[in-house]
């Protein structure tokens, strides 16, 4: 498994802090977003891309999109 340096939530400042606050869940900021912490614009763009894929207009229902994400994550041995 790769190790990626990230900025912890309690260390975030400026644009990164804004992004963390915007995308925080009750459990905190998802690790998949934290991997972008050294480049806050990429975090913003990653989230927008995800939101478009999961909630944008599509012939696939949301549940089908989630199922595809689970299958791909499993195939990649990713616990997300």
N, C-alpha and C positions, 0 to 999 in steps of 0.2 A: 504494500500500500504506500502511495506517495505521501509525503509530508509537505504541506504548504504553509509558510508563515502567514499568519493573519493578525489583524489588529483586533484585540478583544473589545467587547462592547464598552467596558468601563474605561478604555483608553481612546475611544473614537473622538475625533474633533472635526469641526468644519463640515464639509460636504459629506464625509463618511458618517458622521454623527447624524446628520439629516437623513441619510439613506437608511441607517440602522433604525432610527426612530420610525420612519415611514413603513418599514417592512417587518417590524418586530411583532412576534406572536406572543401569547402568554408564556411560552417556553423560552422566549428570546429570539435572536436572529438565527435563521437556519444556516447551518454550516455551508451549504451550497452557495449561499450569498456571501458568507464571510471570506470565501476564497478570493473574492474580488476586492477585499478591503485595502489592498495596496494601490488599487486603481478605481476609485469611486465611480468614475463615469462608466466603467465596464460593469459595475454592480447595477447601476441604473439601467443600462442597456440590456443586461441579462434578464433583469426582472421584467422589463417591457416585452422582451422576446417571449419569455415564459407566459406572461399574461395574454399576449396575442395568440399563442399556440393553444392555450387551455380555455380561453374565454372568447376568442374571436369567432367570426362566422366560419362555419364548417359543416360539412355533411355528417361528420362524426359527432355523436353526443358527448357531453362532458365525461360521463362514466366510461365511454369507450376510449377516450383520450387518456384517462387515468389508468385504465387497464393496460394500454400500450406502454405507458411510462413504467408501470410495474414490471412488465415482461422485459423491457429493455434494461431496466436496472438490474433485474435478476440475471439476465444473460451476461451483463457486465460485472457481476458479483459486487454490485453497489447496494448498500443497505438503505439507500434512500428510496 
